Amino acid sequence: MIVTLGTSSLFLGIMQGILGSSEYPLTKALHNLGSTKLLTAVNAKSGLTSDLPVHFAFMVILIVLAWLLMNKTMLGRGIYAVGGDEVAAKRAGFNVFGTRMFIFCLSGALAGFIGVCRSSMLLTVSPNNMIGMEMDVIAACVLGGVSLIGGRGSIIGAVLGTALMTIVSNSLILLGVSTQWSRVFTGFIIIGGTAVSAIQEQRRKKKLFVAISAKPEV
């Protein structure tokens, strides 16, 4: 995680400082994609409208595919195994290197796809748009029961954690609370989630040590 955040900061600096990236308009195809709506709701009294973009369908499809991958395939079991204990996963016959490479490649492909979707929704390409949102993603996963140590978590839990983070953020705005306080909430979640994961791992190791020590010598 530290390497990921570090390289993210490194590439961001290169993109802005050396390459001089800036906002620029979308192509016609992406602009049309961003303008496509699944449905539009209208408030009869106020006349306000709310659109459901076509990207919602993409999200549902990705969630379903990810759930099938993690719960119905041997590759998904391998991902959980490698995340929990690489040595044990290797002994169980899983290709640890291949599994890790698949995860990295899939994550990169999904990041690129989501970046295109985000840009089409905003109808412009902004290199600074999603800076800092990685912490919100981590907090949402922690709220959804994903272990920061690895090996535990679920797709549905991550979705529910994301929904909860969105509800809290919107509620703060409706209550007139500064959006800066949402960062405090996010920080508490990450720190608390890290602490809980660390405590659980220590307890697991302690139980394992006690179980091994209690075995009679042959």
C-alpha positions as CSV (number, residue, x, y, z in Angstrom):
1,M,0.0,0.0,0.0
2,I,2.8,2.4,0.8
3,V,4.5,1.6,-2.5
4,T,1.2,2.2,-4.3
5,L,0.7,5.6,-2.7
6,G,4.3,6.6,-3.2
7,T,4.4,5.8,-6.9
8,S,1.0,7.5,-7.3
9,S,2.5,10.7,-5.9
10,L,5.7,10.3,-8.0
11,F,3.7,9.9,-11.3
12,L,1.4,12.7,-10.4
13,G,4.4,15.0,-10.0
14,I,5.8,13.9,-13.3
15,M,2.5,14.4,-15.0
16,Q,2.0,17.9,-13.7
17,G,5.5,19.1,-13.4
18,I,7.4,17.6,-16.4
19,L,4.6,16.9,-18.8
20,G,2.5,20.0,-17.9
21,S,-0.8,18.2,-18.0
22,S,-4.0,20.3,-18.1
23,E,-7.7,20.1,-18.7
24,Y,-8.9,19.4,-22.3
25,P,-12.2,18.6,-23.9
26,L,-13.5,15.1,-24.6
27,T,-13.8,13.5,-28.0
28,K,-17.2,13.5,-29.5
29,A,-17.8,9.8,-28.8
30,L,-17.0,10.2,-25.1
31,H,-19.0,13.4,-24.9
32,N,-22.0,11.5,-26.3
33,L,-21.4,8.7,-23.8
34,G,-21.4,11.1,-20.9
35,S,-24.6,12.7,-22.1
36,T,-26.5,9.4,-22.3
37,K,-28.9,8.9,-19.4
38,L,-30.7,5.7,-18.3
39,L,-33.6,7.7,-16.9
40,T,-34.5,11.2,-15.6
41,A,-36.6,11.9,-12.5
42,V,-38.5,15.2,-12.3
43,N,-39.8,16.7,-9.1
44,A,-43.3,17.9,-9.9
45,K,-43.3,20.7,-7.3
46,S,-39.8,22.2,-7.6
47,G,-39.2,21.2,-11.2
48,L,-35.7,19.9,-10.3
49,T,-34.4,17.0,-12.3
50,S,-32.1,14.1,-11.4
51,D,-30.4,12.0,-14.0
52,L,-29.2,8.4,-13.8
53,P,-26.2,8.1,-16.1
54,V,-25.5,5.1,-18.2
55,H,-22.3,4.5,-16.2
56,F,-24.6,3.1,-13.5
57,A,-25.1,0.1,-15.7
58,F,-21.3,-0.3,-16.1
59,M,-21.0,-0.3,-12.3
60,V,-23.6,-3.0,-11.9
61,I,-22.0,-5.2,-14.6
62,L,-18.5,-4.8,-13.0
63,I,-19.9,-5.7,-9.5
64,V,-21.6,-8.8,-10.8
65,L,-18.5,-9.9,-12.8
66,A,-16.3,-9.3,-9.7
67,W,-18.6,-11.2,-7.5
68,L,-18.6,-14.2,-9.8
69,L,-14.8,-14.1,-10.1
70,M,-14.2,-13.9,-6.3
71,N,-16.9,-16.4,-5.3
72,K,-17.4,-18.9,-8.1
73,T,-13.9,-19.5,-9.6
74,M,-10.7,-21.1,-8.5
75,L,-8.9,-17.9,-9.4
76,G,-11.0,-16.0,-6.9
77,R,-10.1,-18.6,-4.2
78,G,-6.5,-18.1,-5.2
79,I,-6.7,-14.4,-4.7
80,Y,-8.1,-14.8,-1.2
81,A,-5.4,-17.4,-0.5
82,V,-2.5,-15.3,-1.7
83,G,-3.9,-12.3,0.2
84,G,-4.1,-14.3,3.4
85,D,-0.8,-16.1,3.3
86,E,1.4,-16.4,0.2
87,V,3.4,-19.3,1.6
88,A,0.4,-21.4,2.5
89,A,-1.2,-20.5,-0.9
90,K,2.0,-21.7,-2.7
91,R,2.0,-25.0,-0.7
92,A,-1.7,-25.5,-1.6
93,G,-0.7,-25.4,-5.3
94,F,-1.7,-21.8,-6.3
95,N,0.5,-19.9,-8.7
96,V,1.3,-17.0,-6.4
97,F,3.3,-14.9,-9.0
98,G,0.6,-15.4,-11.7
99,T,-2.2,-14.5,-9.3
100,R,-0.4,-11.4,-8.2
101,M,0.3,-10.3,-11.8
102,F,-3.4,-10.9,-12.7
103,I,-4.5,-8.7,-9.8
104,F,-2.1,-5.9,-10.7
105,C,-3.1,-6.0,-14.4
106,L,-6.8,-6.2,-13.7
107,S,-6.5,-3.3,-11.2
108,G,-4.7,-1.2,-13.8
109,A,-7.2,-2.0,-16.5
110,L,-10.2,-1.1,-14.2
111,A,-8.5,2.1,-13.1
112,G,-8.2,3.1,-16.8
113,F,-11.8,2.2,-17.5
114,I,-13.1,4.1,-14.5
115,G,-11.0,7.1,-15.4
116,V,-12.6,7.2,-18.9
117,C,-16.0,6.8,-17.3
118,R,-15.3,9.6,-14.8
119,S,-14.1,12.0,-17.5
120,S,-17.1,11.3,-19.7
121,M,-19.4,12.0,-16.7
122,L,-17.8,15.3,-16.1
123,L,-17.6,16.1,-19.9
124,T,-14.0,17.1,-19.5
125,V,-10.6,15.5,-18.8
126,S,-9.1,16.8,-15.6
127,P,-5.8,15.4,-14.3
128,N,-6.6,16.7,-10.8
129,N,-10.1,15.4,-10.5
130,M,-9.7,12.3,-8.4
131,I,-6.6,13.3,-6.4
132,G,-7.0,12.1,-2.8
133,M,-9.9,9.8,-3.5
134,E,-7.7,6.8,-2.9
135,M,-8.1,7.4,0.8
136,D,-11.9,7.4,0.5
137,V,-11.6,4.0,-1.4
138,I,-9.5,2.5,1.5
139,A,-12.0,3.8,4.1
140,A,-15.0,2.4,2.1
141,C,-13.3,-1.0,1.9
142,V,-12.5,-1.0,5.6
143,L,-16.2,-0.1,6.4
144,G,-17.2,-3.0,4.2
145,G,-15.2,-5.5,6.2
146,V,-12.2,-5.8,4.0
147,S,-9.0,-6.6,6.0
148,L,-6.1,-4.3,5.3
149,I,-3.8,-7.3,6.1
150,G,-5.4,-9.3,3.3
151,G,-7.3,-12.5,2.8
152,R,-10.7,-11.3,4.0
153,G,-13.4,-9.2,2.5
154,S,-16.3,-9.4,0.0
155,I,-17.5,-7.5,-3.0
156,I,-20.9,-6.8,-1.5
157,G,-19.2,-5.5,1.7
158,A,-17.1,-3.1,-0.3
159,V,-20.2,-1.9,-2.2
160,L,-22.0,-1.3,1.1
161,G,-19.0,0.5,2.5
162,T,-18.9,2.8,-0.5
163,A,-22.6,3.5,-0.2
164,L,-22.2,4.4,3.5
165,M,-19.3,6.7,2.8
166,T,-21.4,8.4,0.1
167,I,-24.4,8.8,2.4
168,V,-22.2,10.3,5.2
169,S,-20.5,12.7,2.8
170,N,-23.9,13.9,1.4
171,S,-25.4,14.1,4.8
172,L,-22.6,16.4,6.0
173,I,-23.3,18.7,3.0
174,L,-27.0,18.8,3.7
175,L,-26.3,19.6,7.4
176,G,-24.2,22.5,6.3
177,V,-21.0,21.0,7.7
178,S,-17.7,21.8,5.9
179,T,-16.6,19.1,3.5
180,Q,-13.2,19.2,5.2
181,W,-14.7,17.4,8.2
182,S,-15.3,14.4,6.0
183,R,-11.6,13.9,5.8
184,V,-11.6,13.6,9.6
185,F,-14.2,10.9,9.3
186,T,-12.2,9.1,6.7
187,G,-9.0,9.3,8.7
188,F,-10.7,7.8,11.8
189,I,-12.1,4.9,9.7
190,I,-8.7,4.1,8.2
191,I,-6.9,4.3,11.6
192,G,-9.6,2.3,13.3
193,G,-9.7,-0.3,10.5
194,T,-5.9,-0.7,10.6
195,A,-5.9,-1.1,14.4
196,V,-8.7,-3.7,14.3
197,S,-6.9,-5.7,11.5
198,A,-3.6,-5.6,13.4
199,I,-5.3,-6.8,16.7
200,Q,-7.1,-9.6,14.9
201,E,-3.9,-10.7,13.2
202,Q,-2.0,-10.7,16.6
203,R,-4.8,-12.8,18.1
204,R,-4.7,-15.2,15.2
205,K,-0.9,-15.7,15.6
206,K,-1.2,-16.1,19.3
207,K,-3.9,-18.8,19.0
208,L,-1.8,-20.5,16.3
209,F,1.3,-20.4,18.6
210,V,-0.7,-21.8,21.5
211,A,-2.1,-24.6,19.4
212,I,1.3,-25.6,18.1
213,S,2.8,-25.4,21.6
214,A,0.1,-27.6,23.0
215,K,0.7,-30.5,20.5
216,P,2.4,-33.5,22.2
217,E,5.8,-34.4,21.0
218,V,6.0,-37.5,18.9
